[in-house]
Amino acid sequence: MNSPLRPLSHPSPASEHAGAGRPRAKRLAAGLAAGATALALAGCQSAGAERFEGSTWHLSYDTPGYKGSYDITFAADGVLRSNNPHDNTPDNDRWTRNGEQVQITFNDGFATFDGRLVTPGQIQGTAQSASAGTWTWQAVRKHN
């Protein structure tokens, strides 16, 4: 059985200069590439593994002609709490999450915010409503 810490063969210095060590270099490069891919995927998984329930985020948006921001809290059972001054029906605001995908609805579905968890503390996406069209938004997790 070969140890992962020992080379599989011991080329002589003369054979390394002749290119005999290149297969080993290719294996090393492939191993490094696989490791980098695994680390990148682990980063995505950690962002997707973030717990939302009970967390508070600062949401900001840029609609055509208006910029705004307020805090939201992802409460239990998909209930969304916010201090949005334009929310006419705060008791029916909801949120859902599927992996990195997040959806927030306000005013009984009048406005829908679709986003993606891009890092463990940041969501970015687009929103839409019948009266304002489509706009961009983001939310940053507050320290809680």
N, CA and C of each residue as an Amber inpcrd file, in Angstrom:
protein
   432
   0.8430000  -1.1720000   0.0000000   0.0000000   0.0000000   0.0000000
   0.8900000   1.2370000   0.0000000   0.5690000   2.2040000  -0.8220000
   1.3560000   3.4220000  -0.9300000   0.8420000   4.4600000   0.0500000
   1.7590000   5.1580000   0.6780000   1.4020000   6.2380000   1.5770000
   1.0970000   7.4840000   0.7720000   0.0900000   8.2780000   1.1490000
  -0.1780000   9.5100000   0.4250000   0.9210000  10.5490000   0.6460000
   1.8130000  10.2980000   1.5980000   2.8740000  11.2450000   1.8790000
   4.1650000  10.9210000   1.1440000   4.2760000   9.7380000   0.5330000
   5.4830000   9.3300000  -0.1780000   5.2340000   9.3490000  -1.6650000
   6.2300000   9.7520000  -2.4520000   6.0670000   9.6560000  -3.9040000
   5.9740000   8.2060000  -4.3330000   5.2680000   7.9800000  -5.4350000
   5.1070000   6.6250000  -5.9330000   6.3960000   6.0930000  -6.5350000
   7.2220000   6.9540000  -7.0780000   8.5010000   6.5220000  -7.6330000
   9.5480000   7.5540000  -7.2990000  10.7770000   7.1830000  -7.3770000
  11.8860000   8.0710000  -7.0590000  12.7240000   8.2640000  -8.3080000
  12.3980000   9.2300000  -9.1740000  13.1690000   9.4220000 -10.3870000
  14.5570000   9.9510000 -10.0550000  15.5030000   9.5840000 -10.8430000
  16.8560000  10.0860000 -10.6600000  16.9030000  11.5180000 -11.1430000
  17.8770000  12.2910000 -10.6700000  17.9740000  13.6830000 -11.1240000
  18.0820000  13.7780000 -12.6320000  18.7690000  12.8470000 -13.2730000
  18.9090000  12.8960000 -14.7330000  17.5580000  12.6810000 -15.4110000
  16.7180000  11.7680000 -14.8960000  15.4330000  11.5100000 -15.5380000
  14.4770000  12.6710000 -15.3290000  14.5700000  13.4140000 -14.2070000
  13.7210000  14.5760000 -14.0020000  14.0250000  15.6430000 -15.0300000
  15.3110000  15.8320000 -15.3350000  15.6740000  16.8310000 -16.3300000
  15.2130000  16.4200000 -17.7160000  15.0390000  15.1380000 -17.9190000
  14.5980000  14.6550000 -19.2230000  13.0760000  14.6760000 -19.3560000
  12.3530000  15.0780000 -18.3070000  10.9040000  15.1620000 -18.4000000
  10.1780000  13.9970000 -17.7720000  10.8940000  13.0680000 -17.1500000
  10.2350000  11.9080000 -16.5610000   9.3850000  12.2880000 -15.3570000
   9.6540000  13.4270000 -14.7200000   8.8780000  13.8510000 -13.5550000
   7.5840000  14.5350000 -13.9190000   7.3220000  14.7640000 -15.1780000
   6.1090000  15.4890000 -15.5800000   4.8200000  14.7620000 -15.2370000
   4.7250000  13.4320000 -15.3850000   3.4660000  12.7970000 -14.9650000
   3.1580000  13.0730000 -13.4930000   4.1770000  13.0910000 -12.6690000
   3.9900000  13.3760000 -11.2470000   3.4950000  14.8170000 -11.0770000
   4.0570000  15.7450000 -11.8300000   3.6270000  17.1410000 -11.7570000
   2.1780000  17.2820000 -12.1970000   1.7800000  16.5270000 -13.2230000
   0.3910000  16.5730000 -13.6750000  -0.5470000  16.0420000 -12.5910000
  -0.1310000  14.9560000 -11.9150000  -0.9540000  14.4150000 -10.8250000
  -1.0710000  15.4380000  -9.7010000   0.0330000  16.1100000  -9.3820000
   0.0190000  17.1130000  -8.3350000  -0.9100000  18.2690000  -8.7270000
  -0.8160000  18.7340000  -9.9660000  -1.6740000  19.8230000 -10.4290000
  -3.1430000  19.4060000 -10.3940000  -3.4380000  18.1840000 -10.8040000
  -4.8300000  17.7020000 -10.7760000  -5.3320000  17.6320000  -9.3400000
  -4.4760000  17.1880000  -8.4330000  -4.8660000  17.1200000  -7.0210000
  -5.1270000  18.5000000  -6.4430000  -4.2890000  19.4700000  -6.7840000
  -4.4970000  20.8350000  -6.3170000  -5.7840000  21.4230000  -6.8790000
  -6.0690000  21.1620000  -8.1460000  -7.3080000  21.6580000  -8.7580000
  -8.5260000  21.0430000  -8.0780000  -8.4620000  19.7570000  -7.7830000
  -9.5830000  19.0910000  -7.1020000  -9.7760000  19.6750000  -5.7120000
  -8.6830000  19.9640000  -5.0220000  -8.7780000  20.5590000  -3.6910000
  -9.3920000  21.9480000  -3.7380000  -9.0010000  22.7520000  -4.7350000
  -9.5620000  24.0900000  -4.8770000 -11.0580000  24.0220000  -5.1680000
 -11.4670000  23.0680000  -6.0010000 -12.8890000  22.8880000  -6.3050000
 -13.6560000  22.4970000  -5.0470000 -13.0990000  21.6120000  -4.2540000
 -13.7600000  21.1850000  -3.0120000 -13.9120000  22.3560000  -2.0560000
 -12.8870000  23.2040000  -1.9570000 -12.9820000  24.3700000  -1.0820000
 -14.0520000  25.3410000  -1.5770000 -14.1170000  25.5510000  -2.8800000
 -15.1340000  26.4430000  -3.4350000 -16.5300000  25.9130000  -3.1460000
 -16.7310000  24.6210000  -3.3200000 -18.0370000  24.0320000  -3.0350000
 -18.3630000  24.1020000  -1.5580000 -17.3730000  23.9230000  -0.7120000
 -17.6110000  24.0160000   0.7330000 -18.0610000  25.4180000   1.0950000
 -17.5110000  26.4460000   0.4350000 -17.9460000  27.8120000   0.6830000
 -19.3960000  28.0120000   0.3140000 -19.8250000  27.4450000  -0.8010000
 -21.2270000  27.5500000  -1.1990000 -22.1180000  26.8230000  -0.2190000
 -21.6760000  25.6630000   0.2350000 -22.4890000  24.9030000   1.1660000
 -22.6110000  25.6220000   2.4920000 -21.5350000  26.2980000   2.9390000
 -21.6310000  26.9860000   4.2120000 -22.5880000  28.1660000   4.1120000
 -22.6150000  28.8550000   2.9560000 -23.5710000  29.9420000   2.7800000
 -24.9930000  29.3850000   2.8070000 -25.2010000  28.2530000   2.1390000
 -26.5280000  27.6550000   2.0980000 -26.9680000  27.0620000   3.4210000
 -26.0130000  26.7730000   4.3060000 -26.3370000  26.1400000   5.5810000
 -26.6980000  27.1570000   6.6590000 -26.6070000  28.4420000   6.3550000
 -26.8820000  29.4620000   7.3590000 -28.3140000  29.3710000   7.8740000
 -28.4690000  29.4990000   9.1720000 -29.7880000  29.4410000   9.8050000
 -30.4490000  30.8170000   9.7240000 -31.6700000  30.8560000   9.2260000
 -32.3960000  32.1110000   9.0710000 -33.3590000  32.3960000  10.2080000
 -34.0710000  31.3770000  10.6510000 -35.1340000  31.5860000  11.6310000
 -34.6120000  32.3280000  12.8530000 -35.2690000  33.4420000  13.1660000
 -34.8890000  34.2570000  14.3110000 -33.8330000  35.3090000  13.9950000
 -33.3160000  35.3330000  12.7740000 -32.2680000  36.3060000  12.4370000
 -32.8760000  37.5930000  11.8710000 -32.1710000  38.7040000  12.0990000
 -32.5980000  40.0090000  11.6090000 -31.5920000  40.5040000  10.5820000
 -32.1150000  41.0780000   9.5040000 -31.3040000  41.5410000   8.3770000
 -31.7030000  42.9670000   8.0270000 -30.7590000  43.7230000   7.4810000
 -31.0610000  45.0650000   6.9830000 -31.2410000  44.9610000   5.4750000
 -32.4570000  45.1930000   5.0030000 -32.8040000  45.0880000   3.5890000
 -32.7540000  46.4840000   2.9690000 -32.1030000  46.5940000   1.8120000
 -32.0960000  47.8560000   1.0700000 -32.4630000  47.5730000  -0.3810000
 -33.0840000  48.5550000  -1.0230000 -33.5480000  48.3420000  -2.3930000
 -33.4750000  49.6360000  -3.1790000 -33.5260000  49.4800000  -4.4820000
 -33.4470000  50.6140000  -5.3990000 -34.5010000  50.4100000  -6.4790000
 -35.6880000  50.9850000  -6.2600000 -36.7530000  50.9020000  -7.2620000
 -36.5790000  52.0680000  -8.2320000 -37.2320000  52.0150000  -9.3700000
 -37.1590000  53.1670000 -10.2760000 -37.6920000  54.4150000  -9.5780000
 -36.8130000  55.3620000  -9.3060000 -37.2230000  56.6140000  -8.6820000
 -37.2140000  56.6300000  -7.1660000 -36.8700000  55.5230000  -6.5010000
 -36.9140000  55.5340000  -5.0320000 -35.9420000  54.5070000  -4.4550000
 -35.2100000  54.9170000  -3.4400000 -34.3400000  54.0000000  -2.6980000
 -34.8680000  53.9200000  -1.2720000 -34.7870000  52.7390000  -0.6870000
 -35.2640000  52.5810000   0.6770000 -34.5230000  51.4880000   1.4050000
 -34.7420000  51.4360000   2.7200000 -34.1480000  50.3690000   3.5340000
 -34.9070000  50.2540000   4.8480000 -34.8700000  49.0670000   5.4020000
 -35.5160000  48.7720000   6.6740000 -35.0340000  47.4120000   7.1500000
 -35.3790000  47.0630000   8.3810000 -34.9800000  45.7780000   8.9460000
 -36.0890000  44.7490000   8.7790000 -35.6680000  43.5040000   8.5630000
 -36.6020000  42.3760000   8.5050000 -36.1110000  41.2960000   9.4530000
 -37.0420000  40.5290000   9.9860000 -36.7040000  39.3820000  10.8370000
 -37.4100000  38.1560000  10.2790000 -36.6420000  37.1000000  10.0490000
 -37.1920000  35.8320000   9.5870000 -37.7070000  35.0790000  10.8180000
 -38.9780000  35.2360000  11.1210000 -39.5810000  34.6090000  12.2990000
 -39.9520000  33.1510000  11.9900000 -40.4180000  32.4550000  13.0160000
 -40.7900000  31.0430000  12.8840000 -41.9580000  30.8650000  11.9190000
 -42.0450000  29.6750000  11.3670000 -43.1600000  29.2630000  10.5180000
 -43.3320000  30.1260000   9.2670000 -42.2280000  30.7030000   8.7470000
 -42.2960000  31.4720000   7.5170000 -42.8920000  32.8620000   7.6560000
 -43.0590000  33.3280000   8.8850000 -43.5940000  34.6650000   9.1220000
 -42.4500000  35.6690000   9.0270000 -42.6910000  36.7790000   8.3390000
 -41.6950000  37.8330000   8.2100000 -42.1440000  39.0490000   9.0040000
 -41.2680000  39.5690000   9.8140000 -41.5270000  40.8040000  10.5630000
 -40.6360000  41.8900000   9.9780000 -41.1710000  43.1080000   9.8420000
 -40.3550000  44.2020000   9.3220000 -40.8150000  45.5300000   9.8970000
 -39.9420000  46.5240000   9.7500000 -40.3450000  47.8860000  10.0870000
 -40.4550000  48.7180000   8.8020000 -40.9260000  48.0640000   7.7260000
 -41.1390000  48.7060000   6.4360000 -42.2770000  49.7170000   6.5800000
 -41.9880000  51.0050000   6.3600000 -43.0380000  52.0160000   6.5440000
 -44.1470000  51.9590000   5.4850000 -43.9150000  51.2240000   4.3840000
 -44.9130000  51.1470000   3.3090000 -45.6990000  49.8400000   3.3190000
 -45.5240000  49.0550000   4.3590000 -46.1990000  47.7590000   4.4350000
 -47.6030000  47.9570000   4.9940000 -48.6070000  47.8250000   4.1340000
 -49.9970000  48.0550000   4.5430000 -50.6060000  46.8880000   5.2940000
 -50.0750000  45.6900000   5.0930000 -50.6310000  44.4970000   5.7390000
 -49.4940000  43.6510000   6.3330000 -48.8690000  44.1150000   7.3870000
 -47.6920000  43.4230000   7.9230000 -47.9750000  42.0350000   8.4970000
 -49.2010000  41.7270000   8.7900000 -49.5030000  40.4250000   9.3890000
 -49.5080000  39.2800000   8.3850000 -49.3940000  39.5720000   7.0920000
 -49.3860000  38.4740000   6.1230000 -48.1000000  38.4500000   5.2760000
 -47.0360000  39.0280000   5.7860000 -45.7430000  38.9550000   5.1000000
 -45.1050000  37.6050000   5.4010000 -44.5090000  36.9970000   4.3900000
 -43.9840000  35.6300000   4.5230000 -42.6030000  35.5030000   3.9020000
 -41.9260000  34.4200000   4.2730000 -40.6410000  34.0830000   3.6650000
 -40.5290000  32.5750000   3.5100000 -39.8010000  32.1670000   2.4860000
 -39.4780000  30.7530000   2.2760000 -38.0140000  30.6790000   1.8710000
 -37.4620000  29.5020000   2.0640000 -36.0720000  29.2810000   1.7000000
 -35.8900000  27.8710000   1.2020000 -35.1190000  27.7370000   0.1210000
 -34.7680000  26.4320000  -0.4240000 -33.2790000  26.4880000  -0.7620000
 -32.4420000  25.9800000   0.1360000 -30.9920000  26.0590000  -0.0550000
 -30.5480000  27.5040000  -0.0150000 -29.9390000  27.9770000  -1.0830000
 -29.4750000  29.3610000  -1.1580000 -30.5580000  30.3150000  -1.6580000
 -31.6850000  29.7840000  -2.1440000 -32.7590000  30.6140000  -2.6920000
 -33.6980000  31.0830000  -1.5800000 -34.0050000  32.3680000  -1.5940000
 -34.8740000  32.9800000  -0.5790000 -35.9780000  33.7460000  -1.3010000
 -37.2070000  33.6280000  -0.8090000 -38.3000000  34.4270000  -1.3470000
 -39.0360000  35.0940000  -0.1960000 -39.2960000  36.3810000  -0.3660000
 -40.0210000  37.1840000   0.6210000 -41.2230000  37.7940000  -0.0920000
 -42.3890000  37.7380000   0.5490000 -43.5770000  38.3810000  -0.0150000
 -44.1400000  39.3680000   1.0040000 -44.5340000  40.5370000   0.4980000
 -45.1190000  41.6010000   1.3230000 -46.5340000  41.8910000   0.8510000
 -47.3240000  42.4220000   1.7720000 -48.6800000  42.8910000   1.4530000
 -49.4980000  41.8320000   0.7300000 -49.5360000  40.6630000   1.3430000
 -50.3250000  39.5570000   0.8110000 -49.9200000  39.1830000  -0.6100000
 -48.5970000  39.2440000  -0.8780000 -48.0750000  38.8630000  -2.1770000
 -48.0220000  39.9840000  -3.2000000 -48.3710000  41.2090000  -2.8100000
 -48.3370000  42.3350000  -3.7440000 -46.9230000  42.5630000  -4.2790000
 -45.9120000  42.4330000  -3.4030000 -44.5110000  42.5560000  -3.8170000
 -43.7910000  41.2660000  -3.4710000 -43.0090000  40.7670000  -4.4150000
 -42.2550000  39.5250000  -4.2260000 -40.7700000  39.8100000  -4.4190000
 -39.9770000  39.4120000  -3.4280000 -38.5300000  39.5770000  -3.4670000
 -37.9060000  38.1930000  -3.6100000 -37.2420000  37.9350000  -4.7240000
 -36.5320000  36.6790000  -4.9440000 -35.0430000  36.9550000  -4.8180000
 -34.3600000  36.1540000  -4.0170000 -32.9350000  36.3870000  -3.8130000
 -32.1620000  35.1030000  -3.6230000 -30.8530000  35.2860000  -3.5360000
 -29.9400000  34.1670000  -3.3470000 -28.9320000  34.5490000  -2.2790000
 -28.6690000  33.6370000  -1.3830000 -27.6650000  33.8250000  -0.3490000
 -26.3000000  33.7360000  -1.0260000 -25.6300000  34.8770000  -1.1890000
 -24.3620000  34.9000000  -1.9200000 -23.1640000  34.6910000  -1.0080000
 -23.2940000  35.0320000   0.2550000 -22.2930000  34.7370000   1.2820000
 -23.0730000  34.4300000   2.5540000 -22.4090000  33.9230000   3.5840000
 -23.1580000  33.6160000   4.8010000 -23.8720000  34.7970000   5.4510000
 -23.6030000  36.0230000   5.0510000 -24.2990000  37.1500000   5.6520000
 -24.9160000  38.1040000   4.6560000 -25.1060000  37.6670000   3.4100000
 -25.6390000  38.5900000   2.4070000 -26.5400000  37.8680000   1.4090000
 -27.7010000  38.4990000   1.1450000 -28.6580000  38.0270000   0.1420000
 -28.7510000  39.1170000  -0.9180000 -28.8050000  38.7130000  -2.1870000
 -29.0030000  39.6660000  -3.2780000 -30.0720000  39.1190000  -4.2130000
 -30.8280000  40.0270000  -4.8260000 -31.8270000  39.5520000  -5.7620000
 -32.5890000  40.6520000  -6.4500000 -33.7130000  40.2550000  -7.0300000
 -34.6120000  41.1900000  -7.7030000 -35.9870000  41.0590000  -7.0770000
 -36.7410000  42.1330000  -7.1720000 -38.1020000  42.1540000  -6.6380000
 -39.0210000  42.7250000  -7.7020000 -40.3160000  42.4600000  -7.5100000
 -41.2840000  42.9900000  -8.4700000 -42.6430000  43.2040000  -7.8110000
 -43.3620000  44.1540000  -8.3640000 -44.7520000  44.3780000  -7.9820000
 -45.4660000  44.9600000  -9.1890000 -46.7920000  44.9100000  -9.1670000
 -47.5750000  45.4080000 -10.2940000 -47.4010000  46.9150000 -10.4720000
 -47.1940000  47.6390000  -9.3900000 -47.1260000  49.0960000  -9.5020000
 -45.7140000  49.6400000  -9.7310000 -44.6850000  48.9380000  -9.2670000
 -43.3220000  49.4790000  -9.3620000 -42.4360000  48.7510000 -10.3630000
 -42.9160000  47.7050000 -10.9990000 -42.0900000  46.9690000 -11.9530000
 -41.0880000  46.0720000 -11.2480000 -39.8430000  46.0640000 -11.7360000
 -38.7890000  45.2080000 -11.1930000 -37.6410000  46.0750000 -10.6930000
 -37.0310000  45.6570000  -9.5830000 -35.9060000  46.3900000  -9.0200000
 -34.9560000  45.4330000  -8.3110000 -33.8030000  45.9350000  -7.9190000
 -32.8080000  45.1130000  -7.2230000 -32.8810000  45.3660000  -5.7200000
 -32.4260000  44.3830000  -4.9640000 -32.3950000  44.5030000  -3.5160000
 -31.2620000  43.6600000  -2.9570000 -30.9270000  43.9640000  -1.7200000
 -29.9780000  43.1380000  -0.9870000 -30.2990000  43.2230000   0.4930000
 -29.8630000  42.2270000   1.2300000 -30.0330000  42.2180000   2.6770000
 -28.7270000  41.7560000   3.3060000 -28.3530000  42.4110000   4.3900000
 -27.1390000  42.0800000   5.1170000 -27.5390000  41.7050000   6.5420000
 -27.0440000  40.5770000   6.9890000 -27.3980000  40.0870000   8.3280000
 -26.8340000  41.0190000   9.4010000 -27.6880000  41.3270000  10.3690000
 -27.2570000  42.1150000  11.5180000 -26.6550000  41.1540000  12.5320000
 -25.9360000  41.6450000  13.4740000 -25.2710000  40.8000000  14.4660000
 -26.2850000  40.2800000  15.4830000 -26.8160000  39.0770000  15.2230000
 -27.7230000  38.4060000  16.1690000 -27.6990000  36.9280000  15.9360000
